Amino acid sequence: MTMQHLHSVVTVCEMIMQGLHGLFTVCGVTMQHLHSVVAVCEMTMQGLRGLFTVCEMTMQGLHTLFTVCEMILKHQKESPAG
């Protein structure tokens, strides 16, 4: 009776351990998947940051161009018409 009881307890413990092992395996796979997702997100963010940098440079270039155009127009207005 006692030996059978111990055997049942051991069997239950083994089942629990197998279940935990399966759970850890799933967690490991999930963590790897999440790591991949995070890596992709980081790459996307770097790409977006690069895109924003290009946009900022373009806007600065346009601003400079407009400033130059304004200066030329002012100069033409100020100079007497020939």
Backbone bond lengths (Angstrom), bond angles and torsions (degrees), N, CA, C in turn:
res aa  C-N    CA-C-N  psi(-1)  N-CA   C-N-CA  omega(-1)  CA-C   N-CA-C  phi
1 M - - - 1.475 - - 1.523 109.56 -
2 T 1.332 116.53 -49.17 1.456 120.72 -178.84 1.523 110.36 -66.29
3 M 1.357 117.33 -42.62 1.460 121.17 -179.70 1.527 110.21 -63.96
4 Q 1.329 116.56 -41.31 1.461 120.26 177.92 1.528 109.83 -62.75
5 H 1.307 115.79 -40.98 1.466 121.01 179.51 1.532 110.00 -61.90
6 L 1.339 116.84 -46.37 1.467 121.77 178.27 1.524 110.55 -61.60
7 H 1.336 115.77 -41.99 1.462 120.22 179.60 1.532 110.25 -61.45
8 S 1.323 116.73 -40.84 1.468 121.16 177.70 1.524 110.39 -63.30
9 V 1.329 116.38 -43.22 1.464 120.74 179.80 1.527 109.92 -62.16
10 V 1.347 116.30 -44.31 1.469 121.24 179.16 1.525 110.14 -62.01
11 T 1.330 116.78 -42.81 1.468 121.19 179.11 1.525 110.52 -61.06
12 V 1.326 116.04 -45.44 1.466 120.67 178.26 1.526 110.17 -61.37
13 C 1.340 116.21 -44.24 1.465 120.26 178.95 1.527 111.33 -60.92
14 E 1.339 116.23 -42.05 1.466 120.25 178.53 1.524 110.82 -62.12
15 M 1.335 115.92 -42.41 1.463 120.09 178.61 1.527 110.50 -62.34
16 I 1.344 115.54 -43.42 1.467 119.84 178.72 1.526 109.99 -61.61
17 M 1.345 116.57 -44.23 1.461 120.90 -179.43 1.530 110.93 -62.67
18 Q 1.345 116.16 -41.63 1.461 119.87 177.46 1.524 110.52 -62.59
19 G 1.325 114.93 -42.12 1.465 119.78 178.18 1.515 111.32 -61.74
20 L 1.340 116.01 -44.35 1.465 120.35 178.60 1.526 110.78 -63.90
21 H 1.335 115.76 -40.30 1.464 119.82 178.72 1.529 110.23 -61.52
22 G 1.334 115.76 -43.31 1.463 120.19 176.65 1.515 111.45 -61.58
23 L 1.333 115.22 -41.49 1.461 120.69 179.35 1.524 110.80 -62.82
24 F 1.345 116.24 -44.74 1.464 120.54 178.81 1.524 110.88 -62.91
25 T 1.341 116.45 -39.09 1.463 120.42 178.17 1.525 110.31 -62.19
26 V 1.327 115.90 -46.16 1.467 120.69 177.95 1.524 110.31 -60.77
27 C 1.345 116.03 -43.51 1.464 120.30 179.19 1.523 110.84 -61.78
28 G 1.338 116.31 -41.91 1.461 120.42 178.98 1.516 111.59 -61.38
29 V 1.332 116.22 -46.36 1.469 120.88 178.76 1.525 110.29 -62.78
30 T 1.347 115.73 -43.32 1.466 120.57 179.00 1.518 110.62 -60.94
31 M 1.335 117.19 -43.35 1.460 121.19 180.00 1.526 110.86 -63.44
32 Q 1.344 116.84 -40.82 1.467 120.23 177.31 1.521 109.92 -62.21
33 H 1.332 115.80 -42.55 1.461 121.05 179.44 1.526 109.96 -62.96
34 L 1.332 116.35 -44.94 1.465 120.78 178.80 1.519 110.48 -62.62
35 H 1.335 116.52 -39.15 1.464 120.40 178.90 1.527 110.07 -61.40
36 S 1.342 116.23 -41.71 1.466 120.54 177.39 1.523 110.73 -63.15
37 V 1.327 116.30 -43.36 1.469 120.84 179.37 1.523 110.13 -61.39
38 V 1.347 116.00 -44.36 1.466 120.52 179.10 1.525 110.44 -61.82
39 A 1.341 116.68 -42.15 1.465 120.60 179.36 1.528 110.62 -61.70
40 V 1.334 116.53 -43.18 1.469 120.58 178.36 1.527 110.22 -63.19
41 C 1.342 116.54 -42.53 1.467 120.60 178.70 1.524 110.94 -61.60
42 E 1.345 116.24 -42.13 1.461 119.75 179.22 1.522 110.60 -62.23
43 M 1.343 116.28 -42.99 1.465 120.07 178.82 1.526 110.40 -62.70
44 T 1.329 115.95 -42.10 1.465 120.70 178.66 1.520 110.58 -62.14
45 M 1.342 116.32 -43.86 1.463 120.32 179.66 1.523 111.03 -63.53
46 Q 1.347 116.93 -40.05 1.461 120.33 177.50 1.524 109.98 -63.10
47 G 1.332 115.92 -40.99 1.457 120.25 178.09 1.519 111.37 -62.82
48 L 1.340 116.16 -43.57 1.466 120.55 178.12 1.520 111.05 -64.14
49 R 1.349 115.99 -39.55 1.459 120.08 179.16 1.532 109.63 -62.65
50 G 1.335 115.95 -41.86 1.462 120.22 176.62 1.519 111.34 -61.95
51 L 1.332 115.68 -41.51 1.464 120.58 179.14 1.520 110.78 -63.24
52 F 1.337 117.07 -43.74 1.468 121.11 178.08 1.524 110.67 -62.26
53 T 1.337 116.32 -40.00 1.467 120.35 178.76 1.520 110.24 -61.33
54 V 1.332 116.26 -44.68 1.467 120.62 177.94 1.525 110.06 -61.47
55 C 1.336 116.84 -43.60 1.470 120.94 178.95 1.529 110.95 -61.61
56 E 1.344 116.22 -43.40 1.463 119.75 179.03 1.522 110.54 -61.89
57 M 1.334 116.24 -43.32 1.463 119.81 179.25 1.525 110.56 -62.66
58 T 1.340 115.58 -41.61 1.466 120.20 178.64 1.520 110.33 -62.68
59 M 1.340 116.62 -44.08 1.466 120.36 179.72 1.526 110.85 -63.55
60 Q 1.330 117.15 -40.56 1.462 120.44 177.54 1.521 110.28 -62.83
61 G 1.338 115.54 -41.77 1.460 120.17 177.99 1.517 111.59 -61.80
62 L 1.334 115.89 -43.76 1.466 120.26 178.42 1.523 110.79 -64.86
63 H 1.330 116.22 -39.91 1.463 120.71 179.02 1.531 109.68 -61.40
64 T 1.325 115.61 -44.86 1.471 120.18 178.04 1.524 110.13 -61.40
65 L 1.329 115.99 -42.88 1.466 120.77 -179.90 1.526 110.52 -61.78
66 F 1.333 116.71 -44.93 1.467 120.30 178.69 1.525 110.85 -63.27
67 T 1.333 116.25 -40.55 1.465 120.41 178.87 1.525 110.09 -60.78
68 V 1.325 116.15 -45.41 1.473 120.69 178.42 1.526 110.04 -61.62
69 C 1.325 116.64 -44.56 1.473 120.67 179.05 1.528 110.88 -60.56
70 E 1.335 116.66 -42.86 1.468 120.47 178.58 1.521 110.88 -61.86
71 M 1.327 115.98 -41.97 1.463 120.04 179.43 1.528 110.43 -62.93
72 I 1.332 116.33 -42.37 1.472 120.58 179.43 1.526 109.83 -63.36
73 L 1.348 116.45 -44.94 1.465 120.26 -179.85 1.528 111.07 -63.30
74 K 1.333 116.88 -43.17 1.467 120.43 177.76 1.523 110.10 -60.83
75 H 1.306 115.50 -43.32 1.464 120.66 -178.75 1.534 110.13 -62.24
76 Q 1.337 115.75 -41.25 1.470 119.44 179.59 1.525 111.00 -67.05
77 K 1.339 116.78 -36.98 1.471 120.08 178.88 1.526 110.86 -68.09
78 E 1.338 115.57 -40.56 1.461 119.97 -176.77 1.523 112.27 -72.90
79 S 1.326 116.76 -33.87 1.469 118.48 -178.86 1.529 109.16 -74.10
80 P 1.319 116.71 138.82 1.476 119.59 -179.02 1.522 111.79 -64.71
81 A 1.316 115.27 140.18 1.465 120.03 -179.08 1.517 109.51 -69.75
82 G 1.337 113.77 127.39 1.460 117.83 -177.38 1.469 107.76 -88.16
